[in-house]
Amino acid sequence: MPTKTAQIYNLEGKPTGKTNLPAVFDTPLRPDVIKRAVLSIQSHSIQRQGRDPMAGKRTSAESRGTGSGTARIPREKGAGGAAFAPGTVGGRQAHPPRADTRIVKEIPKKEKHLALISAIAATASKETVALRGHEIESVPEIPLIVEDSIQELTKTKDVEEALTHLGLLTDVYRVRDSISIRAGKGKHRGRKMKHAVGPLIVISENKGVIEAASNLPGVDIVAVQNLNAEILAPGTHPGRLTLWTKSAIQQLGKLYGEGEEA
């Protein structure tokens, strides 16, 4: 199979060279495996909760049986008030959550690896990225590769300018327009606002760009060695709009398949 190549762009959006794409981008799309991997990652962040096994049971209440013309629910000795049973004041819950419930979902290592490389390959499919809802009309090429100089940006306005030249700022505007107040009680629990997911920037070394892009809504920056299925496929949906640095592509080739400059 011939090696696929891609353009390398500078911060002004002009092509400066070409590079061979690593073999990982030829991995078939497996949305079923990606979904299992994302749910497995999310399950590790769920905090267990449960009830005291003796809650509502610290009482002398016993049922008096039949024949007294009263209900057979447990009643406290010496008082006569109902207790212990579900539905009574101070009684136990019928089916309370258990702290020993198995929440974490584990999957085999090979399946986790397949999900990761499949999610990486999905970022190079223009159809998959467009189907996910990203604005890609002004993006010159997918996968989009940029020079390492983007890692040295230290100001938000410089990152915005670079994303404008590379055609990604329209997707950031889409995220800004999607900001809304969350429905339900979650708005009272530290997560009042919600918004869509924007572009992902994959770097090899942070020289200030993570801090510079922290105020851009929906934009995430991650080192290539820290990639996982949830970052590449938020909400279990593959095809996130991704910007790769030149060195990140080279490291990706060393990890999952070689890619040399053409």
SEZA-469614 format. One record per residue (C-alpha): x negated, y negated, z. Coordinates in pm, whole numbers, plus 50000, padded with zeros to 5 digits. Last residue first. Example, Ala and Ser with C-alpha at 12.3 -4.5 7.8 and 13.67 -1.06 7.14 Angstrom:
2
<c1->48633 c2->50106 c3->50714>
<c1->48770 c2->50450 c3->50780>
***
This chain:
262
<c1->49127 c2->48666 c3->50212>
<c1->49072 c2->48650 c3->50586>
<c1->49102 c2->48979 c3->50769>
<c1->49400 c2->49159 c3->50925>
<c1->49346 c2->49483 c3->51114>
<c1->49623 c2->49675 c3->51286>
<c1->49794 c2->49669 c3->51628>
<c1->49553 c2->49517 c3->51881>
<c1->49272 c2->49402 c3->51654>
<c1->49520 c2->49270 c3->51399>
<c1->49711 c2->49083 c3->51667>
<c1->49382 c2->48925 c3->51770>
<c1->49335 c2->48800 c3->51414>
<c1->49694 c2->48678 c3->51398>
<c1->49647 c2->48495 c3->51728>
<c1->49327 c2->48338 c3->51594>
<c1->49516 c2->48186 c3->51301>
<c1->49798 c2->48056 c3->51519>
<c1->50141 c2->48209 c3->51481>
<c1->50470 c2->48018 c3->51469>
<c1->50776 c2->48232 c3->51533>
<c1->51145 c2->48198 c3->51448>
<c1->51297 c2->48487 c3->51644>
<c1->51403 c2->48786 c3->51432>
<c1->51531 c2->49044 c3->51677>
<c1->51852 c2->49013 c3->51886>
<c1->51824 c2->49187 c3->52227>
<c1->51929 c2->48861 c3->52402>
<c1->51590 c2->48717 c3->52321>
<c1->51400 c2->48923 c3->52059>
<c1->51035 c2->48814 c3->52053>
<c1->51023 c2->48710 c3->52419>
<c1->51228 c2->49013 c3->52530>
<c1->51021 c2->49260 c3->52324>
<c1->50690 c2->49163 c3->52481>
<c1->50395 c2->48940 c3->52397>
<c1->50138 c2->48871 c3->52668>
<c1->49827 c2->48953 c3->52461>
<c1->49935 c2->48702 c3->52196>
<c1->49952 c2->48420 c3->52449>
<c1->50297 c2->48265 c3->52484>
<c1->50457 c2->47933 c3->52401>
<c1->50834 c2->47880 c3->52421>
<c1->51038 c2->47605 c3->52255>
<c1->51409 c2->47598 c3->52347>
<c1->51405 c2->47241 c3->52467>
<c1->51076 c2->47052 c3->52414>
<c1->50960 c2->46929 c3->52755>
<c1->50707 c2->47210 c3->52810>
<c1->50541 c2->47147 c3->52472>
<c1->50247 c2->46943 c3->52606>
<c1->50196 c2->47175 c3->52906>
<c1->50170 c2->47479 c3->52681>
<c1->49956 c2->47288 c3->52429>
<c1->49679 c2->47206 c3->52675>
<c1->49391 c2->47428 c3->52567>
<c1->49578 c2->47758 c3->52594>
<c1->49405 c2->48042 c3->52412>
<c1->49525 c2->48301 c3->52158>
<c1->49852 c2->48132 c3->52065>
<c1->50203 c2->48245 c3->51974>
<c1->50455 c2->47962 c3->51933>
<c1->50821 c2->48064 c3->51963>
<c1->51094 c2->47851 c3->51807>
<c1->51428 c2->47776 c3->51973>
<c1->51673 c2->47966 c3->52192>
<c1->52016 c2->47813 c3->52248>
<c1->52116 c2->47603 c3->52547>
<c1->52247 c2->47629 c3->52902>
<c1->52301 c2->47380 c3->53182>
<c1->52420 c2->47443 c3->53539>
<c1->52167 c2->47710 c3->53626>
<c1->52082 c2->47640 c3->53991>
<c1->52365 c2->47835 c3->54146>
<c1->52660 c2->47596 c3->54124>
<c1->52675 c2->47609 c3->53743>
<c1->52670 c2->47987 c3->53770>
<c1->53017 c2->47968 c3->53921>
<c1->53186 c2->47974 c3->53583>
<c1->53116 c2->47807 c3->53251>
<c1->52770 c2->47666 c3->53181>
<c1->52746 c2->47303 c3->53086>
<c1->52618 c2->47239 c3->52734>
<c1->52297 c2->47199 c3->52533>
<c1->52361 c2->47323 c3->52176>
<c1->52270 c2->46994 c3->52007>
<c1->51924 c2->47005 c3->52162>
<c1->51873 c2->47361 c3->52035>
<c1->51965 c2->47262 c3->51681>
<c1->51727 c2->46966 c3->51713>
<c1->51449 c2->47214 c3->51799>
<c1->51540 c2->47409 c3->51483>
<c1->51507 c2->47089 c3->51281>
<c1->51165 c2->47039 c3->51440>
<c1->51027 c2->47356 c3->51282>
<c1->50942 c2->47228 c3->50932>
<c1->50562 c2->47244 c3->50970>
<c1->50522 c2->46867 c3->50935>
<c1->50791 c2->46811 c3->51201>
<c1->50641 c2->47075 c3->51430>
<c1->50309 c2->46891 c3->51415>
<c1->50474 c2->46558 c3->51495>
<c1->50666 c2->46711 c3->51785>
<c1->50343 c2->46863 c3->51923>
<c1->50170 c2->46524 c3->51897>
<c1->50464 c2->46353 c3->52072>
<c1->50442 c2->46608 c3->52355>
<c1->50079 c2->46527 c3->52425>
<c1->49790 c2->46767 c3->52492>
<c1->49731 c2->46926 c3->52153>
<c1->49431 c2->47161 c3->52158>
<c1->49622 c2->47479 c3->52070>
<c1->49747 c2->47316 c3->51749>
<c1->49383 c2->47305 c3->51631>
<c1->49396 c2->47683 c3->51589>
<c1->49523 c2->47650 c3->51232>
<c1->49882 c2->47746 c3->51151>
<c1->50055 c2->48064 c3->51039>
<c1->50426 c2->48082 c3->50951>
<c1->50561 c2->48431 c3->50883>
<c1->50768 c2->48312 c3->50705>
<c1->50675 c2->48024 c3->50477>
<c1->50736 c2->47653 c3->50417>
<c1->50995 c2->47606 c3->50695>
<c1->51236 c2->47332 c3->50580>
<c1->51537 c2->47560 c3->50526>
<c1->51452 c2->47767 c3->50834>
<c1->51714 c2->47657 c3->51089>
<c1->51748 c2->47960 c3->51318>
<c1->52078 c2->48147 c3->51347>
<c1->51966 c2->48507 c3->51406>
<c1->52063 c2->48593 c3->51050>
<c1->51807 c2->48342 c3->50925>
<c1->51527 c2->48517 c3->51116>
<c1->51638 c2->48860 c3->50991>
<c1->51658 c2->48740 c3->50630>
<c1->51317 c2->48572 c3->50645>
<c1->51153 c2->48887 c3->50776>
<c1->50812 c2->48811 c3->50932>
<c1->50952 c2->48772 c3->51286>
<c1->51103 c2->49122 c3->51248>
<c1->50752 c2->49271 c3->51228>
<c1->50675 c2->49151 c3->51579>
<c1->51003 c2->49297 c3->51708>
<c1->50913 c2->49631 c3->51546>
<c1->50567 c2->49614 c3->51705>
<c1->50718 c2->49560 c3->52048>
<c1->50999 c2->49815 c3->52016>
<c1->50755 c2->50082 c3->51898>
<c1->50533 c2->50015 c3->52199>
<c1->50827 c2->50047 c3->52439>
<c1->50928 c2->50373 c3->52268>
<c1->50574 c2->50505 c3->52304>
<c1->50566 c2->50405 c3->52670>
<c1->50889 c2->50592 c3->52747>
<c1->51182 c2->50389 c3->52884>
<c1->51262 c2->50287 c3->53241>
<c1->51584 c2->50123 c3->53354>
<c1->51560 c2->49954 c3->53693>
<c1->51893 c2->49944 c3->53879>
<c1->51907 c2->50270 c3->54078>
<c1->52147 c2->50197 c3->54365>
<c1->51975 c2->50215 c3->54705>
<c1->52116 c2->49881 c3->54825>
<c1->52472 c2->50009 c3->54785>
<c1->52756 c2->49782 c3->54673>
<c1->53069 c2->49819 c3->54888>
<c1->53351 c2->50061 c3->54794>
<c1->53643 c2->50010 c3->55035>
<c1->53492 c2->49731 c3->55240>
<c1->53502 c2->49775 c3->55616>
<c1->53753 c2->49617 c3->55851>
<c1->53733 c2->49281 c3->56026>
<c1->54097 c2->49205 c3->55943>
<c1->54241 c2->49515 c3->55779>
<c1->54238 c2->49587 c3->55407>
<c1->53984 c2->49867 c3->55428>
<c1->54019 c2->50060 c3->55757>
<c1->53801 c2->49985 c3->56058>
<c1->54051 c2->49766 c3->56241>
<c1->54422 c2->49727 c3->56328>
<c1->54500 c2->49552 c3->56654>
<c1->54632 c2->49766 c3->56939>
<c1->54431 c2->49597 c3->57207>
<c1->54332 c2->49864 c3->57459>
<c1->54182 c2->50091 c3->57199>
<c1->54150 c2->49929 c3->56859>
<c1->54386 c2->50062 c3->56595>
<c1->54312 c2->50289 c3->56297>
<c1->54592 c2->50293 c3->56035>
<c1->54871 c2->50546 c3->56085>
<c1->55152 c2->50293 c3->56060>
<c1->55388 c2->50272 c3->56353>
<c1->55697 c2->50468 c3->56455>
<c1->55516 c2->50651 c3->56733>
<c1->55547 c2->50998 c3->56581>
<c1->55238 c2->51005 c3->56364>
<c1->54867 c2->50967 c3->56430>
<c1->54720 c2->50724 c3->56676>
<c1->54440 c2->50634 c3->56433>
<c1->54116 c2->50531 c3->56595>
<c1->53955 c2->50192 c3->56652>
<c1->53661 c2->50176 c3->56893>
<c1->53474 c2->49935 c3->56669>
<c1->53140 c2->49892 c3->56497>
<c1->53260 c2->50025 c3->56162>
<c1->53319 c2->49699 c3->55978>
<c1->52958 c2->49689 c3->55854>
<c1->52781 c2->50011 c3->55955>
<c1->52628 c2->50080 c3->55611>
<c1->52506 c2->49717 c3->55601>
<c1->52589 c2->49598 c3->55254>
<c1->52388 c2->49597 c3->54932>
<c1->52189 c2->49388 c3->54690>
<c1->51903 c2->49464 c3->54456>
<c1->51746 c2->49175 c3->54270>
<c1->51754 c2->49205 c3->53892>
<c1->51425 c2->49100 c3->53729>
<c1->51314 c2->49455 c3->53642>
<c1->51643 c2->49520 c3->53462>
<c1->51558 c2->49249 c3->53210>
<c1->51254 c2->49440 c3->53086>
<c1->51457 c2->49761 c3->53041>
<c1->51734 c2->49569 c3->52865>
<c1->51476 c2->49428 c3->52624>
<c1->51326 c2->49773 c3->52556>
<c1->51664 c2->49937 c3->52491>
<c1->51763 c2->49654 c3->52255>
<c1->51436 c2->49679 c3->52063>
<c1->51488 c2->50055 c3->52016>
<c1->51832 c2->50001 c3->51865>
<c1->51715 c2->49705 c3->51655>
<c1->51452 c2->49921 c3->51483>
<c1->51307 c2->49722 c3->51192>
<c1->51037 c2->49918 c3->51008>
<c1->50672 c2->49832 c3->51088>
<c1->50494 c2->49663 c3->50795>
<c1->50409 c2->49354 c3->51005>
<c1->50192 c2->49574 c3->51229>
<c1->49957 c2->49630 c3->50935>
<c1->49795 c2->49296 c3->51003>
<c1->49858 c2->49013 c3->50754>
<c1->49568 c2->48913 c3->50532>
<c1->49474 c2->48548 c3->50552>
<c1->49497 c2->48253 c3->50317>
<c1->49361 c2->47903 c3->50307>
<c1->49423 c2->47536 c3->50380>
<c1->49794 c2->47498 c3->50309>
<c1->49937 c2->47156 c3->50401>
<c1->50185 c2->47115 c3->50688>
<c1->50005 c2->46817 c3->50842>
<c1->49897 c2->47031 c3->51140>
<c1->49710 c2->47264 c3->50906>
<c1->49865 c2->47560 c3->50726>
<c1->49737 c2->47916 c3->50668>
<c1->49909 c2->48095 c3->50383>
<c1->50004 c2->48462 c3->50403>
<c1->49869 c2->48785 c3->50257>
<c1->50010 c2->49137 c3->50229>
<c1->49767 c2->49426 c3->50186>
<c1->49853 c2->49661 c3->49902>
<c1->50000 c2->50000 c3->50000>
***
